[in-house]
Amino acid sequence: MGAPTAGLIAEFFLHNLEDTHLAHLTEKHKITEYFRYVDDILLIYDPEHTNIQDKTNDFNSLHPNTKFTNELETNNKLNYLLISIHRTPTGWETSI
């Protein structure tokens, strides 16, 4: 079990990382939406304009202590935290 302040320090660290680099990376990789809850990040992007491996490499190069991984949608579905997100031709459907 970690120190009681560990979560707060991690939040400050990630917030600083976002403030410093997020605008550049979202523009470079054409990321349309960015959502974060604690250390879980959801990115929405157009795969026609974004190479997922290049994006991951750029995010991982931000700081030596960060490690970003990918979980891609399967059959137009993706689970994020406890929410199941389903991409439809007209938008998004969610369920818990």
PEZI-V312519 format. One record per run of one state. SS is the DSSP state (alpha for helix, beta for strand, coil for the rest). FROM is the first residue (numbers start at 0). LEN is the number of residues. If there is no record, write none. Layout:
# PEZI-V312519
ss=SS from=FROM len=LEN
ss=SS from=FROM len=LEN
This chain:
# PEZI-V312519
ss=coil from=0 len=5
ss=alpha from=5 len=23
ss=coil from=28 len=2
ss=beta from=30 len=7
ss=coil from=37 len=2
ss=beta from=39 len=6
ss=coil from=45 len=6
ss=alpha from=51 len=9
ss=coil from=60 len=13
ss=beta from=73 len=1
ss=coil from=74 len=2
ss=beta from=76 len=4
ss=coil from=80 len=2
ss=beta from=82 len=6
ss=coil from=88 len=2
ss=beta from=90 len=5
ss=coil from=95 len=1
